[in-house]
Structure formats: C-alpha cells, structure tokens
Amino acid sequence: MLEVERYHCPYCGEPAEAVLDLSAGDQCYIEDCPVCCRPIVFELRTDGVAWTLELRREDD
C-alpha cells in the first residue's frame, strides 16, 4: 500500500512529495529535502485505514 503525500520542507518551504509505505506500520525516518538537502524527520502513524504524517526539522 503506497501513498503519495505532498509536503513543504520545514527548512526552505519548497514543495516536495514523499512516497509512503503504509503496509510497514508506524515509522520514523529521516530523508533529505530534494531542494536544500537538509534532513527532515518523517513520523508516519498508521491505524487501520487512517494514517497521519508529521514532519519536523532534525534540530527541533
């Protein structure tokens, strides 16, 4: 179960997309912004069919 989610980088504000694998359950991982290359912390929470994605700067 893959889902595409649009977001804005918490550093530079540029739009980007993340491909989320909902079948893997709750996840916390770091990906670099495709524009400014700074690390973004992704926190994916899944609960049945509902899911939430929270982003934050690594230095927060």
Summary of the structure (lengths in Angstrom):
residues: 60
radius of gyration: 11.5
end to end distance: 29.9
largest distance: 33.9
contacts: 138
relative contact order: 0.28
helix: 5%
strand: 62%
